[in-house]
Amino acid sequence: MSSNVTNVVSVDEKNRWLGKLAYGALVSLALAQYDGKTARNPHSENLFLLRWLQTALKQKRFHRCVAGDLVWLINLGQQRVMTSKLKGRLEYLWRSCCCDIAQQSDLFRLTYATELLKDLGWDSVVVSDDRWAKLTAKTCVAGAVPTFYVVKTALEAAFDDKGNQCEPVNFWVLGDKGQFAEVMRQHQLQGQWIDHSAGYCLGLKGEKAQLYEKAR
């Protein structure tokens, strides 16, 4: 009489398989573009990667522990053909699984924290200084769609050419503050709420914070 044994896959092993999945997809895309088989634009890249992911799932190219991730990426690609950003998501997946996310640039981590929040139903709005002043002067009332705002000039000034944060930057958060802060924390971003309001300050860490305070 035979018995079925369920092999539990560790987090590290799953990450290795996710890294292999992302790497395989990105290399295939790069080769196809080099050979002229697909164009270098977001729409063509999404279509190519969607077909690649569908084939990978059908042919069971990867361990079953990443089957759910494959299905999620495929569904995303089918539902949002023009805006799914599959290449960017796979690049992030590869970096986060094969590299230490804490070693990525601050702007890289903020960008993908923003993308995750959007996947969770949030909206991200970049505003002018004037609109920010009007927005923050109002009573904080969250709408049907959770939204976070940031001033364009402040966001641009907060990061240098290498994506490293050089100044604090404030967000105005109308939605689940706990969820917003947790996503930031997961991406190694350090922030705090301002005076029990909807304001969230994404600050600097360690020596950067000390140098910034001395320069003020």
N, C-alpha and C positions, 0 to 999 in steps of 0.2 A: 504494500500500500504506500503510495507516494504522498508526500506532504508538500504543500506550497509554503515557501519561505519568502516573506516580504523583506527585501533589502532596503534598509533605511539609508537614504543618501544624505550625507552631511552637507552643511552649508557650504563648506569649502569646495566639496566635489561638485555641487550644483553650480557654484560660481565658475568653476573651471569649464563646465559644459556650456554655460551661458557665454563665457568668453570665446570658446571655440565656435559656437553658433554665430556670434556677432562677427568674429574675425573671418569666418568662411564666407558670410554674406558680403562683407565689405571688400574682400579680395576679389570675389567673383564680379562685383560691380565694377571695381577698378579695371579688371582685365577686359570686361565687356566694353567699357568706355575707351580703353586703349586700342582695342580692335575695331572700334567704330560701330559696335553692335547696339549701343544705346547712347543717347545724347546726354550731355552734361547739364541737365536742368532738373529742378526738383520733381516735376511731373514724370519725366521719363525715369528718373531714379526710383521714384515710388513704385511705378509699375513694374520695373525690373525686379526690385527687391520683394515686392508682393508675390510675383510668380516664383521667385527663388524660395521664399519661405513656404509657399504652398507645396512646392515640389519636395522640399526637405521634410515637411510633415508627412506627406503621402508616402515617401520612400523610407521613412523612419531613419533618417541619417544620423540623428542624435539620440542621446539617452532619453528615456521616457520622462525623466525628472524635469526636462525643459519643455515638454509637450504643451503644458498650459501656457507658457510664455510664447511659444510659437503661435498658438491659437489666438492669443491676445493681440499679437502684432499683426496677424493676418486679418482679424476682425477690424482692427484700427485702420489698416490699409484699405480695406474694402469700403468702410463707412466714410473715410475721409481721404479719398484718392488724391485730392489736390493739396491737402494740408496735413497729412499724417506725419511728414518729416521722418520717414523711416530711416534714412541714412543717419540723421543726427541722433536718433534714438539708439541705433545700433552702435554708433561711435561712443555714445555715453555708456552704453551697456558694456562695451569692451573695456573702456577705461575703468569703470567702477568695479568690474569683476577681475580684471587682470592688473590693475594698478591701485595704489592707495589713493582713495578719493581725497584724502586730506592733503595730498601732494599736488592736486590740480589747482589751477588758479582760482582766485576768489570769484572772478566774473564767470568762469566756467561753472562753478558750483551754484552760483546764483541763477544763472540761465537755466540750469536743469531743475533747480528747486522750483522756479517759475513754471516750467513745463509740467512738472508733477502736479502742482497746484491746479493748473488748467485741466489736467486729466481728471482731477477730483471735482471739477465743476466750477472752479474759480475763474474770474475774469481779471486780466491785468491791464491797467490803463496808465499811460504816460501822459502827464498833464503839464501845462505851462505854470509859471509862478503865480499868475493872476488867478487861474482856476484853483490852484492849490490853496491859496489864501481864502477863497470863498468856500471851498469844500471843508476845510478844517475849522471854519468859523461856525458851521452849522451843527445842529444836534446830531449825534451819531445814530443813524438808523440804517440797519442793514436791509438791502432789498432782496428780491427773490433770488438773485444771483450773487453769491459772495464775491466781493471785488476788493482788490488792493491797488492803491494809487501811488505813484512816485513822480517827482518833478524831473523833467527831462534834463535840465541843466545840472541838477544835483547828481543825477545818475551818471551823467557823462564825466563829471568832475571827480567822482568817487573812485574811479579806476584808472590806472595808468595804461600805457600801450601794451604791457604784458599781461593785463588782466588782473593785476594785483590791486587790492583795495588800499587807497591812500587817504581817504576821508570817510567819516561816518555818512550814512545816507538814511533818510527817514521814509517810511511807508505809512500810508493811511489805510487801515485795514477794517473793512466792513464785512464781517462774517465771523466764522468760528475762529476766535483768536488762538485757542489751544491748538487747533489743527495747523494753522499758519505757522505758529512758532515751532511746532514739532517737525514740520517739513524742513524749515530752516535748520533746525538742530541736526536732523538726519544728514544734511549736506555740509556739516561742519561750519555752519555760519552762526556767528555769535551776535545775538541781539537782545533787546529788552524793551518792555512796554514803557511808554512815557506817561507818567502821572495818571494811571488808570484810564487813559483815553484810548482812542483807536490808533494812536500814534505808536509806531514800532521803529526803533532806531537800530539799524544794522551797524554795529560798531567795529572797531579795530581790536586786534588781539595783541597781547604781550608788549614787546618793544615798540611795535607800531603805534599802539595807543599812547605809550609814554612819550614818544617823539612828537606825536601830534599835539599832545597837551602842552609840551614845552614850546612848540612853534607858535601856539596861539597867542 
